[in-house]
Amino acid sequence: MDNFSYKALTVEEPEKNKFIRQIKNVNINDLPKGDVLIRVKYSSLNYKDALSATGNRGVTRQYPHTPGIDAAGIVEESNIDTVKKGEKVIVTSYDLDMNTAGGFGQYIRVPGEWVVKLPDGIDLKQSMIFGTAGFTAGMSIFKLIQTIRPEHGDILVTGATGGVGSLAAGILSHLGYSVTAVSGKPDTTLLNNIGVKTIIARNDFLENTKPPVLKPQWAGVIDTVGGKILATAIKSTKPNGIVTCCGNVASPDLPINVFPFILRGISLLGIDSQHCPMEFRSKIWEKLATEWKFDMLENIYDEIFIDQLNDKIERILKGELKKGVEINL
């Protein structure tokens, strides 16, 4: 394809540790080498994107850079047989948004092994309402429901008004599970709308955290925040319960002893969406497109255009967003 310009959000470092974020035209030839060129139609905003967009070197080391861990669009060029021009596809995680130009631009070029074909039952826009957050929630749910059934008792979801938490709560409620949510935000409208049965304020949940084990309450837990909240959730999980862990926004440290594991047989399962094998990745997207797609999906996000991204990035960093953000490119 001949060189041409397209619109992207770029983050530049004109002087050391000073970062400037702007929407500008960039050249297609500046994209990295790869097997597949994709015209991005939709993306979504994650906390990790906001870190990349503000110069966090734990996420992105080299600038200038285009963030965006998620992208859904149409294949413009492909030099591999497994991905065809004109196909609708999804790309999430891997190195996208880290050191590979991401979904906050109208084009991406990526290795073929990163590309998931859009499954039947979902369109490009809906795939980015889910995005990495929904995919991570899906991985957590898949692992939990291998053992835990609705009749076994309540499922606890922490960080429940965040992207992963709200989507996990919505899917679980749709599947017939009774969901209890932990949230630090006073507005519970979103959680009520997606079927959450009980809501616990974060401070109340952390009121009694010192004992080595607590009253068993949860058949399973989907934790998105880590730290004391995860430790308290583990301590209050029923015997043989399953706890999944996918985040550390509260803390990367886990202040806990071994008693819940050796006295109650609790299983703690880590969730890593970045290195998920393609076979499992495709299976999760199939589930999200069909039996896990819940009725309130269209009501849990705000749709914006790329020119409105800067404001949303600032708000997600301050914890002010009440809904997910889907970006129309």
ABEGO torsion letter per residue (X at the ends): XBBBBBBBBBBBBABBGBBBBBBBBBBAAABBBEABBBBBABBBBBAAAAAAAAGBAAABABOBBBBGABBBBBBABBABAABBBGBBBBBBEEABGAABBBAABABBBBBAAABBBBBBGBBAAAAAAAEAAAAAAAAAAAAAAAABBAAAEBBBBBGAABAAAAAAAAAAAAAGBBBBBBBABABAAAAAAAGBABBBBAAAAAABAABABBBBABABBBBAAEEAAAAAAAAABBBGBBBBBABAAABABBBBBAAAAAAAGBBBBBBBAAABBAAAAAAAAAAAABAABBAAAAAABBBBBAAAAAAAAAAAAAGABABBBBBBX
